[in-house]
Amino acid sequence: MPKIPKIHFSQPFYDINEGKIAQEIILSRWVCGGSFLKELEDKFSNYCKIEYAIGVSSWTTGAFLVLKALNIGPNDEVILPSSTFIATANVVSLVGATPVFVDVDLETGNINFEDIEKKITSKTKAIIPVDQLGNPCEINKINILAKKHNIEVIQDTACALGSFFNGEPVGSHSKISIFSMHARKIITTGEGGIVVTSCKHLAKNLKLLRHQGMSLTDNQRKSMPPTVYETYPIVGFNARLTDIQAGIGLVQFKKLKKILKRRQEIIKEYDNFFKNTSNILVMKHGKNSQPNGQSYQIIFTKSKNDRIEMQNYLYKNNIPSKRGVMACHLEAPYKNTNIKLLNSEIIATQGMQLPIHPDLTNEQQSLVLEIIKKSPFFKRNN
Ligand SMILES: Cc1ncc(COP(=O)(O)O)c(C=O)c1O
C-alpha cells in the first residue's frame, strides 16, 4: 500500500505564486502602504458587495479600532456569544467595556437569537454576532433587533469569507463586518484582517486610526512635495497590513473558488460518514445559508469522556484533531459563577474538530474516517 503523507489539521493553500509575489514586493522596496494594499481592499469590497474595505494587521486590531471609532468604552456593554475564539471578548475588555455573554444554538454553533434580546440593557452599545467556523448566523434578524434598540452590530466574520447568507456574500449584510486572514482562515496572509463597512465616515476614521492618526497615507506623501506636511488630528494606533501581506492576499483571492470547492467536498464526505451515528452531532446550517467549510466540528452527545478518549486515540494514530470552540466564560478573565451557558459549555467540553484544508487528499480523509470507524468511541446506529 502506498505511504500516505502526514496529515495536517489545517494548512495555508500556498504554492510558489505567494512566494513570487512576496519576492517581487520585497525587491521593489515598497513594502508598506502601497498599491497592493489598495488592490486587496478593492477586492474585498467588490466581493462582499459593500462600499469600503480597510486592511488591518489582524481581526483583533481591526475590531479594537472599530470599537474605539464607535466610542465604546467604560460603562458600556457589548453582547457576544461565549462560544467563540477569545479575541471576540478580549477586544471588548481592552476598550474597557463589559462583554455580556449569550449562549449559542447547539446545532449551528451560532448566537441564540432569543438570548440576545433578554440581555439587552440601557448600557448595551453593540452586539458582536459571530459566523462561527464559517457558518452564517441569523444576521438579518439580529440587524433588525439592533436597529429597534439603537445598537451597533459588528459582525465577526473572521472565519466566514466565501460563506453566503440569503444568496449574498457574508460581509454584505451588516454595516460593519471584520474578516481575519490568520493562517487557519479561508485565505491567509499569515496574520491580517479586513474591516468592511458601508459607512464612509467610519472607513475614513479607521484609515486614520490604523496609521497613528496621520492625515496622509504613505502613498500620498510619496507623491507630494516635501513641504506638504502631514498632521495628526486624532490619537491613533499602528494596525497596518503590509504590502507583502496584501500581495499574498491577492494571490490567495484568485484561489478562493477552488478553496471553497475543495472544502465543500471534504465537508460532504464527513457529513455522509457521520450521518448514522448515535453519539455524534454534526454542525447544521440554516436553509438560507451556505457555510464555507472553514472547520469541521462534531459534538459527542453522550459523554465528555468520548471526546477526550477519541482525541487521544486519534493522536496515537497520527491523526490531528482539536477541541470544539472554546467557551469564553469558562476562562480566567471571564469566569463568572453566575452564568451558565449550557450549549457553549457542551461545545467546549464535548466538541472536537477534524482535519480540513484544500490540500487534504481523498486518501488522507479516508484514512481519518477508517481510523475513526475502528474506534470504540464511535457508535453507529445499529
Ligand atoms: C471567531 C473569531 N474571531 C476573531 C478571531 C481573531 O482573529 P485574528 O487572529 O486575525 O485576530 C478569530 C481567530 O481565530 C476567530 O476565530
The ligand as an SDF file (V2000), in Angstrom:
LIG
                    3D

 16 16  0  0  0  0  0  0  0  0999 V2000
  -14.3600   33.9470   15.5330 C   0  0  0  0  0  0  0  0  0  0  0  0
  -13.0140   34.6250   15.5780 C   0  0  0  0  0  0  0  0  0  0  0  0
  -12.9350   35.9220   15.8890 N   0  0  0  0  0  0  0  0  0  0  0  0
  -11.7510   36.5640   15.9340 C   0  0  0  0  0  0  0  0  0  0  0  0
  -10.5760   35.8980   15.6690 C   0  0  0  0  0  0  0  0  0  0  0  0
   -9.2770   36.6400   15.7720 C   0  0  0  0  0  0  0  0  0  0  0  0
   -8.6500   36.8110   14.5270 O   0  0  0  0  0  0  0  0  0  0  0  0
   -7.1400   37.3220   14.4230 P   0  0  0  0  0  0  0  0  0  0  0  0
   -6.2510   36.1880   14.8110 O   0  0  0  0  0  0  0  0  0  0  0  0
   -6.9750   37.7140   12.9710 O   0  0  0  0  0  0  0  0  0  0  0  0
   -7.0040   38.4850   15.3250 O   0  0  0  0  0  0  0  0  0  0  0  0
  -10.6050   34.5550   15.3210 C   0  0  0  0  0  0  0  0  0  0  0  0
   -9.3630   33.8400   15.0330 C   0  0  0  0  0  0  0  0  0  0  0  0
   -9.2290   32.6540   15.1580 O   0  0  0  0  0  0  0  0  0  0  0  0
  -11.8510   33.8890   15.2930 C   0  0  0  0  0  0  0  0  0  0  0  0
  -11.9480   32.5790   15.0030 O   0  0  0  0  0  0  0  0  0  0  0  0
  1  2  1  0
  2  3  1  0
  2 15  2  0
  3  4  2  0
  4  5  1  0
  5  6  1  0
  5 12  2  0
  6  7  1  0
  7  8  1  0
  8  9  2  0
  8 10  1  0
  8 11  1  0
 12 13  1  0
 12 15  1  0
 13 14  2  0
 15 16  1  0
M  END
$$$$
